[in-house]
Amino acid sequence: MKKRNTREILIEEGLRAFLMNGFEGIGIQPILKRAGVTKGSFYNFFPSKEAYALEVIEAYSLRYEAFRMRSFAGDSSPLRRLWAYFEDLETEMEQAPETAGCLYGVLSQTSTPHNEALRRRVKVAFAHWQAQMADLLKQAQSVGELEADVDAADVAGAIIDAYEGAVIRIRAEGDMKPMRRFRELTLKRLIPAV
């Protein structure tokens, strides 16, 4: 098994900590303690907590872009792939309920009104996610699964907005009912061919 380096450990612990507490809800020291890393080592990698958070966002974005690309590239119909993507997200949340959620949403709620650099990075991440989903919805339009007269980018944006709302409710309620409501009542209505 490959040994993780200090930077990778810090990124993983930062992701966990930011998902659980937000950006402003946790200091560096608890992250360092959990990672088993000294403050000096931390500052060798990251000049500030903000720079660290930006790196955590980047790592998270790369991980979930790969996750989306695997989901969106299957052989089934485009809308079935989209449905399966959200099923996979739900399964992932069920397996790790303490960190269930979306880093973009958590940071949007806990830091972006106060931190322009994080706000810009999260905005780019949401836009990229929306564009990838819109591409899949355009595929659905090209094969007749989705009405051609709807704006795929708007539908993708609405799906993401509803998903993020479900994730907030999951965190507040401590169960997966909001995700099931999202899929059954929102996703099926926005993309009825599933």
Number of C-alpha atoms within 10 A of each C-alpha: 3 4 7 9 8 15 16 14 18 24 21 17 19 27 23 18 20 24 20 19 16 20 25 12 11 14 13 15 13 13 22 18 12 13 18 12 16 11 13 9 13 19 12 9 13 17 10 12 16 14 14 19 20 17 16 22 23 16 16 19 19 13 11 14 16 12 14 20 13 12 19 23 13 13 9 11 18 25 22 18 20 24 18 17 18 19 15 15 17 18 13 14 20 14 11 10 16 13 19 22 24 18 22 22 20 20 23 19 13 16 17 20 11 11 13 11 15 22 17 12 16 22 15 13 19 18 15 14 18 22 17 18 23 19 16 22 26 21 17 22 19 13 13 11 19 21 16 14 7 12 14 23 19 13 18 22 19 16 20 17 14 17 23 19 15 21 22 20 17 19 17 9 11 13 13 19 12 19 25 15 14 20 20 11 11 17 22 15 12 15 19 11 14 17
